[in-house]
Amino acid sequence: MTDASPETLHAPITAADILAWLENAALAVAAGEVPADELIALLGELRQASTACANASDWALLAAREAGASLRQIAPVFGKGYVRAPAARLEKLHREVLSSEQFLELMRRRHQDV
C-alpha cells in the first residue's frame, strides 16, 4: 500500500459496514434464500476474516507502541479506561515477536502455510 498516509490509512472494513451487510444477509436468510450449506461456508469465511481482523489489530497495537503511543492513550480503544488490557496483549505478543515488522512477517509465513 504505497499511497497510505495518515489521512488515508483506515480499516478496510468498519463495524457499520458489517452491520449493514448483516441486516441484508438476515433478510435473505429469513426469506429462505440462503441454504444451510451456504451459511456454513459463510461461517467459515467470517471466522477467517475475524482472525485476520484480530491479527491486524495486534499489528496496529505493536505499531502504535513503536510510534510512541502510551498504554494510557491506547487503553480507550480496548473498551475500558484501564491499561491492563493492552499491556496484557502486548506482553502476550512480545512472547512471539518484538516488533510490528516481525509480526507482519509471522503473518506472511502463516498465510503461506495455509
Secondary structure, DSSP 8 states (H G I E B T S, - for coil): -TT--TTT---SS-HHHHHHHHHHHHHHHHTT-S-HHHHHHHHHHHHHHHHHHHHHHHHHHHHHHHTT--HHHHGGGGTSS-SHHHHHHHHHHHTT-SSHHHHHHHHHHHHHH-
